[in-house]
Amino acid sequence: MPSVRVFQKKQIRLDRLNFRQNQMFKIGTVGVAAVKNRLEAAQGPNDGAAKPLTKRYAIWKTKLGKGNRRNLILSGDMLRSFQVRTVSENKAKASVTGRGTTKTATNKRGKSVGVENKVKAWITNKIEPWMVFSPRNRTAVMEAANRVLQEGKNRLLVEKALGGRQV
């Protein structure tokens, strides 16, 4: 089964996806949005409260005016780059990209240090898994899948009647 990589520069072009890939992109986008909404509410992978921040980081983040909750939003770059990346006819994969989103910071010695979103996401995922579906996220994705199937039901019936691909 061929899969299609989804790259976003300024605008996503979905006109080259076939019907099933387009459906999976819709479902994957709903899943990513559900995960991002859960993270904004500072909830963990089981829909409970997320792990607390370390004391020093909580103080520093509060001084910046960003609050002291683990909502993974400081600059917003890491969550902004968490999107659906690969779509096939039966699965959609979301990940964080580091391409073109390298931020440079200065360390105590004044040297520039690059911090990539992929590395930040990996480290944060080690502390507490966040790139997973919680029970509420699963139900949201299942509801979206049911809506997409209801939208495409007529097309599937016509396709089967005309002798198209077996569903």
C-alpha positions in Angstrom: 0.0 0.0 0.0 1.6 3.3 -1.0 1.7 6.1 1.5 2.0 9.8 0.9 4.2 12.1 2.8 2.5 15.4 3.8 4.8 18.4 3.8 3.6 21.8 4.8 5.4 25.0 3.7 2.7 27.5 3.6 -0.4 25.6 2.4 -1.2 22.0 2.3 -2.2 20.5 -1.1 -4.6 17.7 -0.7 -5.6 17.4 -4.3 -3.2 14.6 -5.1 -4.5 12.3 -2.4 -7.0 9.7 -3.3 -10.3 9.4 -1.6 -9.2 7.0 1.2 -6.0 8.9 1.9 -8.0 12.1 2.2 -10.3 10.4 4.7 -7.4 9.2 6.7 -5.9 12.7 6.7 -9.2 14.1 8.1 -9.2 11.4 10.9 -5.5 12.0 11.7 -6.1 15.7 11.9 -8.9 15.2 14.4 -6.5 12.9 16.4 -3.8 15.5 16.5 -6.2 18.2 17.5 -7.5 16.1 20.3 -4.0 15.5 21.7 -3.2 19.2 21.5 -6.4 20.1 23.3 -5.6 17.6 26.0 -2.1 19.1 26.4 -3.4 22.7 26.6 -5.5 21.6 29.5 -2.4 20.2 31.2 -3.7 16.6 31.3 -1.6 13.5 31.1 -2.0 10.3 29.0 -4.8 9.0 31.2 -6.9 12.2 31.2 -5.7 13.0 34.7 -3.5 15.9 35.8 -0.1 16.0 34.1 3.1 15.6 36.1 4.1 18.8 37.9 7.1 20.8 36.6 10.3 20.8 38.4 10.5 23.6 41.0 13.1 25.7 39.2 11.5 25.4 35.8 8.1 26.3 37.3 9.5 29.4 38.8 11.2 30.4 35.5 8.1 29.7 33.4 6.0 31.7 35.9 8.4 34.7 35.6 7.9 34.6 31.8 4.1 34.8 32.3 3.4 31.3 30.9 2.0 29.7 34.1 3.4 26.8 36.1 1.5 23.9 34.5 2.9 21.2 32.2 1.0 22.2 29.1 4.0 22.0 26.8 3.6 25.6 25.7 6.5 28.0 26.3 7.2 29.3 22.8 4.7 27.0 21.0 7.2 25.8 18.4 7.2 22.1 19.4 3.4 21.7 19.4 3.1 23.8 16.2 5.4 21.3 14.4 3.4 18.3 15.7 1.2 17.5 12.7 0.1 14.6 10.5 3.1 13.7 8.4 2.4 10.4 6.6 -0.9 9.2 5.2 -1.8 5.9 3.6 -5.1 4.3 2.9 -5.4 2.7 6.4 -3.2 4.8 8.7 -2.1 8.3 9.4 1.1 9.1 11.3 1.7 12.3 13.2 5.1 13.4 14.4 7.2 16.4 15.3 9.6 17.7 12.7 12.8 19.5 13.4 13.3 20.7 9.8 13.5 24.5 9.6 12.4 25.0 13.2 15.8 25.1 14.9 15.9 27.7 17.6 19.1 29.1 18.7 19.7 30.0 22.3 22.8 31.1 24.2 24.2 29.1 27.1 25.9 30.5 30.2 29.2 31.0 28.2 27.5 33.0 25.5 27.8 30.3 22.8 24.9 29.6 20.5 23.2 26.3 21.1 20.6 24.8 18.7 17.6 23.2 20.2 15.6 21.1 17.8 11.9 20.3 18.3 12.4 16.6 17.7 14.9 16.4 20.5 12.7 18.4 22.8 9.7 16.3 22.0 11.7 13.1 22.6 13.0 14.3 26.0 9.5 15.5 27.1 8.0 12.2 26.0 10.5 10.4 28.2 9.4 12.4 31.2 5.7 11.7 30.5 4.3 10.2 27.3 2.3 12.9 25.5 2.2 11.7 21.9 -0.4 9.0 22.8 -4.1 8.9 22.7 -5.9 9.1 26.1 -9.3 7.4 26.4 -11.1 10.7 25.6 -8.8 11.1 22.5 -9.7 7.6 21.3 -13.4 8.3 21.5 -13.0 11.6 19.7 -11.1 9.8 16.9 -13.7 7.0 16.7 -16.5 9.6 16.4 -14.6 11.4 13.6 -14.0 8.1 11.8 -17.8 7.3 12.1 -18.6 10.8 10.6 -16.1 10.3 7.8 -17.6 6.8 7.0 -21.1 8.3 7.0 -20.0 11.0 4.6 -18.4 8.5 2.2 -21.1 5.8 2.6 -22.9 6.7 -0.7 -19.6 6.9 -2.6 -18.6 3.4 -1.3 -22.0 1.9 -2.4 -21.7 3.4 -5.9 -18.1 2.3 -6.1 -19.0 -1.3 -5.2 -22.0 -1.3 -7.6 -19.8 -0.2 -10.5 -17.3 -2.9 -9.8 -14.5 -0.7 -8.3 -12.1 -1.7 -5.7 -13.3 -4.2 -3.1 -14.0 -2.5 0.2 
